[in-house]
Amino acid sequence: MKTDRPMTGLTRRLLTLAVPIMLQNLINQSLGLFDTFMVGTLGETELAALTLANAWFFVISLFIFGIQSGMTVLVGQYWGRGDKDAVNRLLGIGIMLGGASTLLVCGVITLFPLQMMSLTTSDPALAAVAAEYARIVAPSMVLNGVTMLLLGAQRAMENPRMGMNVLILSMSVNTVLNYLLIFGKGPFPALGVRGAAIATLLARVLEIAVTVFFVLRDTRFTLKPRLMLRPGRTLRADYLRICGPIIANEALWGLGFSLFPVILAYMPSGASGVAAYTIALNIERLASALYFGVGHAIAVVICKELGSGRTEGMAEMGAAMLRRALAAGVFAGGLLAALTVFVLSPHLIPLFAESAETEALARAMLFISCLAAPARAVNFTIIVGILRGGGDARAAMLIDLISMYCLAVPLGALAGLGLHWGAFAVFCVMTAEEIWKLAASLWRFRQRKWIKDITRPAV
């Protein structure tokens, strides 16, 4: 085993990887905010319906993220070892698994959109609008799943710029098409929510075409379809062993998270509570792009170091990385608070909110998100960057799911549906699970059981 590990240059190394990921997430979330604004101008019913429809797609995207995360852990470590054939095989497993799963779920949504949307709300008007949007958007999730897997592999191979460039292009096109098709600008008809769905589908078609073009032109890594289609029994077993807990983690966590707006939708505040939650969530995601970038960059560094056989000093390097993640979280929370006070609250939120109640709720939820940002940054970095990067996916899964299903969801449902607390109080209860998660994550990090090389000499 190699034992040398220079700590010098760690910040520069992280920033080189993190900045493209930050920009990718920031632009992605900014354009998502513009989309929310455009649909929100149609009314609170349309905005709430879009949120409820996207709850299903959020679960699908997290399932794909789980497949991608598990794949990139192995890809990153084999890339550190220099085994590009193994990378091809792992990419093939990920695309086959992701394609099959998204085809199944999105097929059901396409065939039975109203029935699926009715599971998330008791309001027939909301369900009808959500179903119209979901039926058109569902096929795009299959395309997006393949795109995310291809770009995830590139990020694990220390090339995050490809993902940044592709998603900047596709999200920009999505926003322009949204403007044209929602409001009927130029020669286009005003299609409302249906226009937003068509714009998303067209953008995803462009996205996968550009991604395949860039991947095929990559000189650092050559796709080998023969290896992708026949990955081998050994790597399949390793993939399922490492990725199984990650896929279950993301899918089940996403399902739990998607219940947050459902709980709010069944409360007396109804559409107002869901609309405020949607506004706050989209704005908060702008700030979270900062520490998401740091967390993903840390995962790439951890994977490469362990795959290269360097395990000495990893605990110290991990601690140094956590300090940087905490700084990113504090900065993100402070930035969000300043923006909320001086820009969002007086100028932007009133444009989204249809009522004074919605505006006040969104503003209050944003301040809670500011306070939670440092804890979320550290939790994300430990769970996604360090524990998963080191192959300790089972512990990461337990921390996430215990927090979600033993604390956030049941306590949120009790507060909102049992005790009939207001939407703001319910949001606070659901956010408070970050505190327990922080304690559990730090405890697991200090055990050092995540420091291990999970590659094989030959596959």
C-alpha positions as a Python dict, from the first residue, in 0.01 Angstrom:
ca = {
    (1, 'M'): (0, 0, 0),
    (2, 'K'): (112, 351, -72),
    (3, 'T'): (120, 562, 238),
    (4, 'D'): (230, 903, 114),
    (5, 'R'): (-39, 1168, 121),
    (6, 'P'): (57, 1533, 87),
    (7, 'M'): (-204, 1760, 243),
    (8, 'T'): (-74, 2061, 55),
    (9, 'G'): (-293, 2172, -231),
    (10, 'L'): (-609, 2007, -89),
    (11, 'T'): (-817, 2324, -114),
    (12, 'R'): (-702, 2391, -469),
    (13, 'R'): (-771, 2031, -567),
    (14, 'L'): (-1122, 2044, -419),
    (15, 'L'): (-1201, 2377, -582),
    (16, 'T'): (-1089, 2252, -923),
    (17, 'L'): (-1350, 1976, -896),
    (18, 'A'): (-1611, 2162, -693),
    (19, 'V'): (-1645, 2487, -890),
    (20, 'P'): (-1783, 2326, -1211),
    (21, 'I'): (-2023, 2116, -1000),
    (22, 'M'): (-2129, 2426, -804),
    (23, 'L'): (-2191, 2622, -1124),
    (24, 'Q'): (-2382, 2330, -1274),
    (25, 'N'): (-2608, 2305, -968),
    (26, 'L'): (-2642, 2681, -932),
    (27, 'I'): (-2750, 2734, -1292),
    (28, 'N'): (-2973, 2427, -1280),
    (29, 'Q'): (-3148, 2554, -966),
    (30, 'S'): (-3164, 2913, -1095),
    (31, 'L'): (-3340, 2801, -1409),
    (32, 'G'): (-3565, 2579, -1200),
    (33, 'L'): (-3654, 2889, -1000),
    (34, 'F'): (-3742, 3074, -1320),
    (35, 'D'): (-3959, 2780, -1427),
    (36, 'T'): (-4137, 2790, -1092),
    (37, 'F'): (-4190, 3162, -1130),
    (38, 'M'): (-4336, 3125, -1480),
    (39, 'V'): (-4578, 2851, -1376),
    (40, 'G'): (-4654, 3037, -1052),
    (41, 'T'): (-4783, 3335, -1249),
    (42, 'L'): (-5059, 3109, -1380),
    (43, 'G'): (-5194, 3065, -1024),
    (44, 'E'): (-5138, 2877, -699),
    (45, 'T'): (-5334, 2576, -827),
    (46, 'E'): (-5094, 2535, -1122),
    (47, 'L'): (-4788, 2585, -900),
    (48, 'A'): (-4909, 2335, -640),
    (49, 'A'): (-5002, 2085, -914),
    (50, 'L'): (-4654, 2112, -1066),
    (51, 'T'): (-4500, 2047, -723),
    (52, 'L'): (-4714, 1738, -664),
    (53, 'A'): (-4635, 1598, -1010),
    (54, 'N'): (-4265, 1661, -963),
    (55, 'A'): (-4278, 1474, -632),
    (56, 'W'): (-4301, 1152, -835),
    (57, 'F'): (-4022, 1257, -1068),
    (58, 'F'): (-3812, 1359, -771),
    (59, 'V'): (-3833, 1002, -640),
    (60, 'I'): (-3732, 869, -984),
    (61, 'S'): (-3443, 1114, -1009),
    (62, 'L'): (-3319, 1013, -665),
    (63, 'F'): (-3337, 646, -764),
    (64, 'I'): (-3119, 734, -1064),
    (65, 'F'): (-2895, 938, -834),
    (66, 'G'): (-2859, 627, -618),
    (67, 'I'): (-2757, 418, -918),
    (68, 'Q'): (-2522, 697, -1028),
    (69, 'S'): (-2373, 741, -680),
    (70, 'G'): (-2302, 372, -639),
    (71, 'M'): (-2157, 351, -987),
    (72, 'T'): (-1935, 656, -937),
    (73, 'V'): (-1793, 517, -613),
    (74, 'L'): (-1665, 214, -801),
    (75, 'V'): (-1579, 412, -1115),
    (76, 'G'): (-1378, 660, -906),
    (77, 'Q'): (-1180, 390, -731),
    (78, 'Y'): (-1112, 194, -1051),
    (79, 'W'): (-1017, 521, -1224),
    (80, 'G'): (-765, 576, -945),
    (81, 'R'): (-632, 225, -1014),
    (82, 'G'): (-615, 301, -1390),
    (83, 'D'): (-854, 19, -1494),
    (84, 'K'): (-1061, 174, -1777),
    (85, 'D'): (-1211, -159, -1884),
    (86, 'A'): (-1372, -192, -1542),
    (87, 'V'): (-1509, 161, -1582),
    (88, 'N'): (-1678, 57, -1910),
    (89, 'R'): (-1832, -248, -1746),
    (90, 'L'): (-1962, -46, -1452),
    (91, 'L'): (-2112, 214, -1683),
    (92, 'G'): (-2292, -62, -1873),
    (93, 'I'): (-2440, -202, -1552),
    (94, 'G'): (-2559, 142, -1445),
    (95, 'I'): (-2726, 226, -1778),
    (96, 'M'): (-2902, -110, -1801),
    (97, 'L'): (-3029, -90, -1444),
    (98, 'G'): (-3128, 276, -1467),
    (99, 'G'): (-3294, 237, -1807),
    (100, 'A'): (-3503, -62, -1702),
    (101, 'S'): (-3622, 95, -1376),
    (102, 'T'): (-3714, 433, -1524),
    (103, 'L'): (-3894, 270, -1816),
    (104, 'L'): (-4110, 73, -1575),
    (105, 'V'): (-4206, 361, -1344),
    (106, 'C'): (-4244, 624, -1615),
    (107, 'G'): (-4449, 384, -1823),
    (108, 'V'): (-4699, 349, -1540),
    (109, 'I'): (-4717, 729, -1498),
    (110, 'T'): (-4769, 775, -1873),
    (111, 'L'): (-5052, 519, -1888),
    (112, 'F'): (-5224, 610, -1560),
    (113, 'P'): (-5135, 975, -1487),
    (114, 'L'): (-5458, 1077, -1312),
    (115, 'Q'): (-5461, 772, -1086),
    (116, 'M'): (-5097, 830, -986),
    (117, 'M'): (-5145, 1201, -919),
    (118, 'S'): (-5459, 1133, -715),
    (119, 'L'): (-5242, 945, -466),
    (120, 'T'): (-5071, 1271, -369),
    (121, 'T'): (-5373, 1499, -325),
    (122, 'S'): (-5745, 1484, -244),
    (123, 'D'): (-5813, 1791, -462),
    (124, 'P'): (-5949, 1679, -804),
    (125, 'A'): (-5847, 2010, -967),
    (126, 'L'): (-5485, 1972, -852),
    (127, 'A'): (-5477, 1607, -962),
    (128, 'A'): (-5607, 1688, -1311),
    (129, 'V'): (-5350, 1961, -1377),
    (130, 'A'): (-5068, 1748, -1232),
    (131, 'A'): (-5172, 1450, -1448),
    (132, 'E'): (-5160, 1656, -1768),
    (133, 'Y'): (-4805, 1767, -1687),
    (134, 'A'): (-4685, 1424, -1570),
    (135, 'R'): (-4808, 1235, -1877),
    (136, 'I'): (-4590, 1444, -2109),
    (137, 'V'): (-4284, 1473, -1885),
    (138, 'A'): (-4258, 1103, -1788),
    (139, 'P'): (-4071, 984, -2103),
    (140, 'S'): (-3810, 1258, -2053),
    (141, 'M'): (-3705, 1100, -1724),
    (142, 'V'): (-3579, 790, -1907),
    (143, 'L'): (-3356, 1009, -2127),
    (144, 'N'): (-3239, 1215, -1830),
    (145, 'G'): (-3149, 898, -1640),
    (146, 'V'): (-2905, 784, -1909),
    (147, 'T'): (-2761, 1136, -1932),
    (148, 'M'): (-2700, 1154, -1557),
    (149, 'L'): (-2521, 820, -1556),
    (150, 'L'): (-2291, 918, -1841),
    (151, 'L'): (-2210, 1253, -1680),
    (152, 'G'): (-2172, 1096, -1336),
    (153, 'A'): (-1905, 863, -1471),
    (154, 'Q'): (-1723, 1159, -1624),
    (155, 'R'): (-1734, 1344, -1291),
    (156, 'A'): (-1590, 1039, -1113),
    (157, 'M'): (-1308, 1046, -1369),
    (158, 'E'): (-1226, 1404, -1265),
    (159, 'N'): (-1408, 1567, -1557),
    (160, 'P'): (-1698, 1762, -1402),
    (161, 'R'): (-1682, 2031, -1672),
    (162, 'M'): (-1863, 1809, -1921),
    (163, 'G'): (-2169, 1787, -1697),
    (164, 'M'): (-2158, 2160, -1634),
    (165, 'N'): (-2153, 2242, -2005),
    (166, 'V'): (-2426, 1996, -2099),
    (167, 'L'): (-2667, 2097, -1824),
    (168, 'I'): (-2612, 2470, -1876),
    (169, 'L'): (-2713, 2421, -2239),
    (170, 'S'): (-3014, 2198, -2173),
    (171, 'M'): (-3148, 2405, -1884),
    (172, 'S'): (-3111, 2727, -2083),
    (173, 'V'): (-3306, 2577, -2372),
    (174, 'N'): (-3565, 2448, -2124),
    (175, 'T'): (-3617, 2796, -1980),
    (176, 'V'): (-3648, 2964, -2319),
    (177, 'L'): (-3897, 2702, -2437),
    (178, 'N'): (-4091, 2740, -2112),
    (179, 'Y'): (-4128, 3112, -2177),
    (180, 'L'): (-4239, 3057, -2535),
    (181, 'L'): (-4481, 2770, -2472),
    (182, 'I'): (-4629, 2864, -2134),
    (183, 'F'): (-4719, 3220, -2235),
    (184, 'G'): (-4753, 3176, -2612),
    (185, 'K'): (-4483, 3414, -2732),
    (186, 'G'): (-4411, 3466, -3103),
    (187, 'P'): (-4569, 3200, -3324),
    (188, 'F'): (-4626, 2958, -3033),
    (189, 'P'): (-4964, 2900, -2866),
    (190, 'A'): (-5012, 2966, -2492),
    (191, 'L'): (-5021, 2613, -2347),
    (192, 'G'): (-4977, 2687, -1975),
    (193, 'V'): (-4869, 2387, -1768),
    (194, 'R'): (-4880, 2167, -2078),
    (195, 'G'): (-4628, 2400, -2243),
    (196, 'A'): (-4393, 2360, -1945),
    (197, 'A'): (-4411, 1982, -1987),
    (198, 'I'): (-4339, 1994, -2361),
    (199, 'A'): (-4042, 2227, -2298),
    (200, 'T'): (-3896, 1982, -2047),
    (201, 'L'): (-3932, 1688, -2287),
    (202, 'L'): (-3764, 1873, -2576),
    (203, 'A'): (-3479, 1990, -2353),
    (204, 'R'): (-3411, 1633, -2235),
    (205, 'V'): (-3391, 1512, -2597),
    (206, 'L'): (-3131, 1779, -2670),
    (207, 'E'): (-2950, 1698, -2344),
    (208, 'I'): (-2890, 1332, -2420),
    (209, 'A'): (-2786, 1404, -2779),
    (210, 'V'): (-2522, 1657, -2668),
    (211, 'T'): (-2400, 1426, -2390),
    (212, 'V'): (-2347, 1131, -2624),
    (213, 'F'): (-2166, 1362, -2868),
    (214, 'F'): (-1925, 1484, -2598),
    (215, 'V'): (-1867, 1138, -2453),
    (216, 'L'): (-1780, 992, -2793),
    (217, 'R'): (-1528, 1272, -2849),
    (218, 'D'): (-1358, 1224, -2510),
    (219, 'T'): (-989, 1142, -2558),
    (220, 'R'): (-930, 1041, -2193),
    (221, 'F'): (-1181, 757, -2193),
    (222, 'T'): (-1316, 547, -2481),
    (223, 'L'): (-1656, 381, -2463),
    (224, 'K'): (-1640, 8, -2539),
    (225, 'P'): (-1992, -127, -2608),
    (226, 'R'): (-1867, -488, -2593),
    (227, 'L'): (-1760, -444, -2232),
    (228, 'M'): (-2067, -238, -2143),
    (229, 'L'): (-2302, -511, -2267),
    (230, 'R'): (-2107, -792, -2098),
    (231, 'P'): (-1986, -654, -1763),
    (232, 'G'): (-1915, -991, -1602),
    (233, 'R'): (-2041, -1167, -1292),
    (234, 'T'): (-1774, -1035, -1056),
    (235, 'L'): (-1839, -667, -1118),
    (236, 'R'): (-2216, -722, -1116),
    (237, 'A'): (-2187, -872, -770),
    (238, 'D'): (-1964, -587, -649),
    (239, 'Y'): (-2200, -331, -802),
    (240, 'L'): (-2504, -475, -626),
    (241, 'R'): (-2316, -505, -297),
    (242, 'I'): (-2199, -144, -303),
    (243, 'C'): (-2487, 14, -494),
    (244, 'G'): (-2776, -176, -338),
    (245, 'P'): (-2773, 24, -13),
    (246, 'I'): (-2717, 350, -203),
    (247, 'I'): (-3007, 286, -442),
    (248, 'A'): (-3235, 189, -153),
    (249, 'N'): (-3113, 493, 39),
    (250, 'E'): (-3191, 743, -237),
    (251, 'A'): (-3520, 586, -347),
    (252, 'L'): (-3661, 553, 5),
    (253, 'W'): (-3525, 890, 119),
    (254, 'G'): (-3673, 1050, -191),
    (255, 'L'): (-4008, 887, -124),
    (256, 'G'): (-4003, 1021, 231),
    (257, 'F'): (-3899, 1369, 118),
    (258, 'S'): (-4177, 1374, -142),
    (259, 'L'): (-4424, 1321, 143),
    (260, 'F'): (-4342, 1665, 284),
    (261, 'P'): (-4558, 1856, 31),
    (262, 'V'): (-4820, 1581, 52),
    (263, 'I'): (-4851, 1639, 429),
    (264, 'L'): (-4883, 2012, 365),
    (265, 'A'): (-5139, 1950, 89),
    (266, 'Y'): (-5368, 1756, 324),
    (267, 'M'): (-5358, 2033, 586),
    (268, 'P'): (-5622, 2310, 601),
    (269, 'S'): (-5375, 2556, 445),
    (270, 'G'): (-5372, 2331, 134),
    (271, 'A'): (-5245, 2500, -181),
    (272, 'S'): (-5103, 2798, 11),
    (273, 'G'): (-4878, 2576, 225),
    (274, 'V'): (-4756, 2375, -76),
    (275, 'A'): (-4694, 2692, -279),
    (276, 'A'): (-4491, 2850, 3),
    (277, 'Y'): (-4292, 2529, 46),
    (278, 'T'): (-4222, 2520, -329),
    (279, 'I'): (-4100, 2879, -333),
    (280, 'A'): (-3876, 2830, -28),
    (281, 'L'): (-3739, 2498, -155),
    (282, 'N'): (-3645, 2633, -497),
    (283, 'I'): (-3469, 2936, -347),
    (284, 'E'): (-3291, 2727, -81),
    (285, 'R'): (-3156, 2497, -349),
    (286, 'L'): (-2963, 2791, -496),
    (287, 'A'): (-2761, 2817, -176),
    (288, 'S'): (-2728, 2440, -139),
    (289, 'A'): (-2550, 2427, -476),
    (290, 'L'): (-2239, 2558, -295),
    (291, 'Y'): (-2201, 2276, -46),
    (292, 'F'): (-2334, 2015, -289),
    (293, 'G'): (-2039, 2097, -513),
    (294, 'V'): (-1796, 2059, -224),
    (295, 'G'): (-1953, 1730, -114),
    (296, 'H'): (-1936, 1575, -461),
    (297, 'A'): (-1578, 1695, -510),
    (298, 'I'): (-1481, 1532, -180),
    (299, 'A'): (-1636, 1204, -300),
    (300, 'V'): (-1420, 1213, -615),
    (301, 'V'): (-1101, 1278, -414),
    (302, 'I'): (-1182, 1005, -158),
    (303, 'C'): (-1254, 749, -430),
    (304, 'K'): (-938, 819, -624),
    (305, 'E'): (-716, 815, -317),
    (306, 'L'): (-853, 485, -191),
    (307, 'G'): (-852, 327, -538),
    (308, 'S'): (-486, 426, -572),
    (309, 'G'): (-413, 232, -254),
    (310, 'R'): (-339, 531, -30),
    (311, 'T'): (-513, 480, 303),
    (312, 'E'): (-271, 634, 553),
    (313, 'G'): (-381, 976, 674),
    (314, 'M'): (-730, 946, 529),
    (315, 'A'): (-894, 1031, 863),
    (316, 'E'): (-695, 1354, 881),
    (317, 'M'): (-775, 1436, 520),
    (318, 'G'): (-1143, 1365, 588),
    (319, 'A'): (-1142, 1600, 887),
    (320, 'A'): (-979, 1874, 676),
    (321, 'M'): (-1246, 1822, 411),
    (322, 'L'): (-1523, 1848, 671),
    (323, 'R'): (-1390, 2183, 788),
    (324, 'R'): (-1413, 2310, 433),
    (325, 'A'): (-1765, 2169, 396),
    (326, 'L'): (-1874, 2341, 717),
    (327, 'A'): (-1732, 2670, 590),
    (328, 'A'): (-1927, 2624, 265),
    (329, 'G'): (-2245, 2559, 465),
    (330, 'V'): (-2200, 2864, 685),
    (331, 'F'): (-2131, 3079, 381),
    (332, 'A'): (-2434, 2937, 199),
    (333, 'G'): (-2662, 3001, 497),
    (334, 'G'): (-2533, 3355, 545),
    (335, 'L'): (-2564, 3433, 176),
    (336, 'L'): (-2919, 3300, 168),
    (337, 'A'): (-3012, 3507, 475),
    (338, 'A'): (-2871, 3826, 321),
    (339, 'L'): (-3045, 3763, -10),
    (340, 'T'): (-3372, 3689, 170),
    (341, 'V'): (-3362, 4016, 365),
    (342, 'F'): (-3241, 4251, 93),
    (343, 'V'): (-3357, 4097, -236),
    (344, 'L'): (-3593, 3802, -215),
    (345, 'S'): (-3833, 3920, 53),
    (346, 'P'): (-3897, 4272, -79),
    (347, 'H'): (-3875, 4203, -452),
    (348, 'L'): (-3891, 3838, -562),
    (349, 'I'): (-4115, 3644, -323),
    (350, 'P'): (-4414, 3877, -379),
    (351, 'L'): (-4396, 3792, -750),
    (352, 'F'): (-4430, 3419, -671),
    (353, 'A'): (-4687, 3438, -394),
    (354, 'E'): (-5051, 3488, -481),
    (355, 'S'): (-5154, 3573, -125),
    (356, 'A'): (-5005, 3745, 181),
    (357, 'E'): (-5025, 3414, 370),
    (358, 'T'): (-4813, 3235, 110),
    (359, 'E'): (-4559, 3518, 106),
    (360, 'A'): (-4519, 3517, 485),
    (361, 'L'): (-4490, 3138, 498),
    (362, 'A'): (-4225, 3127, 225),
    (363, 'R'): (-4018, 3395, 398),
    (364, 'A'): (-4034, 3216, 735),
    (365, 'M'): (-3942, 2880, 581),
    (366, 'L'): (-3641, 3039, 411),
    (367, 'F'): (-3501, 3166, 741),
    (368, 'I'): (-3523, 2815, 888),
    (369, 'S'): (-3335, 2687, 582),
    (370, 'C'): (-3062, 2948, 647),
    (371, 'L'): (-3013, 2814, 1000),
    (372, 'A'): (-3007, 2453, 881),
    (373, 'A'): (-2752, 2510, 600),
    (374, 'P'): (-2431, 2435, 801),
    (375, 'A'): (-2573, 2107, 938),
    (376, 'R'): (-2697, 2007, 593),
    (377, 'A'): (-2356, 2079, 442),
    (378, 'V'): (-2173, 1857, 692),
    (379, 'N'): (-2437, 1581, 668),
    (380, 'F'): (-2425, 1579, 289),
    (381, 'T'): (-2045, 1573, 286),
    (382, 'I'): (-2019, 1283, 531),
    (383, 'I'): (-2299, 1071, 384),
    (384, 'V'): (-2248, 1129, 10),
    (385, 'G'): (-1883, 1232, -1),
    (386, 'I'): (-1701, 1038, 271),
    (387, 'L'): (-1903, 733, 378),
    (388, 'R'): (-2015, 641, 26),
    (389, 'G'): (-1681, 737, -127),
    (390, 'G'): (-1512, 496, 112),
    (391, 'G'): (-1762, 215, 44),
    (392, 'D'): (-1947, 249, 376),
    (393, 'A'): (-2284, 282, 200),
    (394, 'R'): (-2483, 71, 447),
    (395, 'A'): (-2410, 306, 738),
    (396, 'A'): (-2496, 607, 522),
    (397, 'M'): (-2828, 445, 432),
    (398, 'L'): (-2920, 373, 794),
    (399, 'I'): (-2843, 729, 904),
    (400, 'D'): (-3051, 879, 623),
    (401, 'L'): (-3352, 648, 652),
    (402, 'I'): (-3375, 646, 1032),
    (403, 'S'): (-3373, 1027, 1022),
    (404, 'M'): (-3643, 1037, 757),
    (405, 'Y'): (-3883, 760, 866),
    (406, 'C'): (-3840, 768, 1242),
    (407, 'L'): (-3828, 1145, 1281),
    (408, 'A'): (-3909, 1377, 988),
    (409, 'V'): (-4211, 1204, 828),
    (410, 'P'): (-4394, 1069, 1136),
    (411, 'L'): (-4335, 1382, 1346),
    (412, 'G'): (-4433, 1607, 1054),
    (413, 'A'): (-4751, 1407, 996),
    (414, 'L'): (-4831, 1411, 1368),
    (415, 'A'): (-4779, 1788, 1390),
    (416, 'G'): (-4975, 1871, 1075),
    (417, 'L'): (-5247, 1608, 1055),
    (418, 'G'): (-5279, 1502, 1418),
    (419, 'L'): (-5209, 1812, 1624),
    (420, 'H'): (-5319, 2054, 1346),
    (421, 'W'): (-5020, 2283, 1384),
    (422, 'G'): (-4961, 2549, 1118),
    (423, 'A'): (-4754, 2495, 800),
    (424, 'F'): (-4452, 2682, 938),
    (425, 'A'): (-4440, 2472, 1257),
    (426, 'V'): (-4468, 2152, 1053),
    (427, 'F'): (-4182, 2266, 830),
    (428, 'C'): (-3966, 2330, 1140),
    (429, 'V'): (-4043, 1984, 1275),
    (430, 'M'): (-3950, 1817, 946),
    (431, 'T'): (-3626, 2018, 920),
    (432, 'A'): (-3516, 1939, 1277),
    (433, 'E'): (-3416, 1584, 1178),
    (434, 'E'): (-3091, 1736, 1047),
    (435, 'I'): (-2974, 1770, 1409),
    (436, 'W'): (-2995, 1397, 1484),
    (437, 'K'): (-2846, 1317, 1147),
    (438, 'L'): (-2550, 1542, 1223),
    (439, 'A'): (-2476, 1360, 1550),
    (440, 'A'): (-2504, 1018, 1385),
    (441, 'S'): (-2292, 1117, 1084),
    (442, 'L'): (-2008, 1256, 1296),
    (443, 'W'): (-2012, 945, 1516),
    (444, 'R'): (-1976, 717, 1213),
    (445, 'F'): (-1706, 936, 1061),
    (446, 'R'): (-1496, 913, 1378),
    (447, 'Q'): (-1515, 532, 1373),
    (448, 'R'): (-1299, 533, 1054),
    (449, 'K'): (-1470, 221, 915),
    (450, 'W'): (-1517, 400, 581),
    (451, 'I'): (-1145, 389, 497),
    (452, 'K'): (-1118, 93, 257),
    (453, 'D'): (-1023, 8, -100),
    (454, 'I'): (-1315, -180, -261),
    (455, 'T'): (-1153, -250, -601),
    (456, 'R'): (-1017, -585, -727),
    (457, 'P'): (-674, -635, -888),
    (458, 'A'): (-833, -769, -1208),
    (459, 'V'): (-1194, -794, -1327),
}
